[in-house]
Amino acid sequence: MQWVDRMLSALVERRVKDFSGLGIVFYKNLMVLPSHSMGGILPVGVQLPISDFEKIVECLVDVSSYRSQWHDGFHLIDFDTQSLTHMCQFLSPSSELIFPPAKGAVPVGSRYFTAQAVSRLSSVSCCAVINAQGAVNIFIGGEVRVWKI
């Protein structure tokens, strides 16, 4: 998890002025992850997978601007190889993974809700959501933790 912490710290520190937020899934087994590409091409100059730490950070910061067509969806990182393997993915967790909000809970965004559900999959190490203000939530086994960076 130290690598994940380092990645999240770098992304928050380097976020652009028009940062749209960011969703990341750190997965162990892609075959069981219910994801679908939201586009048929990659941003210019991007070739996946990317395993260099600095290049992953640079790529994710670049696509997290509202000016980027790739700012939506989730980006997938192989937890074991520490490689960015997929960008701008729609995640569709099964309804069994989606729990209703606690009574009296304030509404949360789609990324938050989806990350919480997907983190319940055994094929996922954790999910992270960084909001537009740079606050980080990490989800492990459906439990959310405010990440202190």
Secondary structure, DSSP 8 states (H G I E B T S, - for coil): -HHHHHHHHHHHHT--TTB--EEEEEES-GGG--EEES-SS--TT--S-B--HHHHHHHHHHHTBTTSTT-SSEEEEETTTTEEEEEEEEE---GGG-----TT-----HHHHHHHHHTTSTTEEEEEEE-TT--EEEEETTEEEE---
